[in-house]
Amino acid sequence: MKIAVVGATGLVGTKMLQILEERNFPVTELLPAASANSIGKSITFRGKSIPVITLDQAVVAKPDIALFSAGGSVSLEWAPKFAANGTMVIDNSSAWRMDPNVPLVVPEVNPNAILPSHKIIANPNCSTIQMVVALQPLHQKFHLKRVVVSTYQSVTGTGQKAVQQMFDERAGITPDRVYPHPIDLNALPHIDVFMTDGYTKEEWKMMVETRKIMGLPDLKITATTVRIPTVGGHSESINASFENALSVSEIKDILSDAPGVTLQDNPEKFEYPMPLHSHDKDDVFVGRIRMDESENNTINMWVVSDNLRKGAATNAIQIAELLIQKDWFDA
């Protein structure tokens, strides 16, 4: 298969290349594409150096699949051009997520949302992905009613410049600031832009995307998203209410067998999910499961996942693997 990676030199694009290699994805020709600033650079894939090409060149090459991770404005302009040329586009930006004609897909949750007529498929927000992977198997049995989520998100979610800001601050170097405040030894209750209702756009994304992915348009859900100085992954405190009665033992049994989930819940031995241990892994780790004694049929749990992998690159490549399984490509 001919595969284009748009934004191949960025943080997520680099991770996509790594995961394509790790998962032995059937790439017969790789087209690493990026902005004009990256022309002249090369990437390494399967031990070979491959020059970066322009998006125009990538469109003309007619890849079977284009994995996009180059920002919303690039996706809005270029995804339709690839799609019009017969390419299936999997887009990691927020550009297409809430378009009613574009499926928003997490393979463990809604793989059947993709139809042959879809030429652009949206990859959800990183925080949304790990939350729905943990909630979906519980919803199937107990019927989800309400969600309250607070996130503790890695600086890697903002990109390379944010990571550099944190390490520069830690080293006592005056940084090129990406955030409006220092991030090292701090927590910023501010991810993306503030909206007129007081929520940030990141919080809005988690709410509307969860409803769309899980097929629950009336789900009661509220979010608070916070940036913290970690690099291994995003963490979430989730309070979930269900229609049906449930117990901690039932929840653990279900999550033990849930696709894409690793149960890590042994507080007696101080075993619980942490970004330090989720780093460079594809699973969603769930622990600290306990009943909320203030509300009926309600649980608390702690969910951690590597935001560059399952929260972005791995989920996109799993979608590509789904497309291959559906056998919609010409031999």
Salt bridges, closest charged atoms under 4 A:
GLU22 OE1 - ARG309 NH2 2.63
GLU29 OE1 - LYS2 NZ 3.95
GLU77 OE2 - LYS81 NZ 3.57
GLU108 OE1 - LYS310 NZ 2.85
ASP184 OD1 - ARG170 NH2 2.56
ASP192 OD2 - LYS205 NZ 3.10
GLU202 OE1 - LYS205 NZ 3.84
GLU209 OE2 - ARG97 NH1 3.14
GLU250 OE2 - LYS141 NZ 3.75
ASP265 OD2 - LYS252 NZ 3.84
ASP280 OD1 - LYS15 NZ 3.31
ASP280 OD1 - ARG309 NH1 3.38
ASP282 OD2 - ARG23 NH1 3.75
ASP282 OD1 - ARG309 NE 2.81
ASP306 OD2 - HIS279 ND1 3.74
GLU321 OE2 - ARG23 NE 2.87
